[in-house]
């Protein structure tokens, strides 16, 4: 008798992040997502002209939209084949 079990984790929570960052703060944003256990499902980055949205004309700013999900801790059996 052969038993095969496939496991699938489901997302139990979704969240949309919409934030403006520069080249330094974007890494902090990624670190925050990872440390809080979020998986990135969708990512969109909108670049603004250099110097826009800031007092420093050298800053490169961009707006980030992320749809992220958290997975459940326990795995649920997806299917069994006998």
Order of alpha helices (4+ residues) and beta strands (2+ residues): beta-beta-alpha-beta-beta-beta
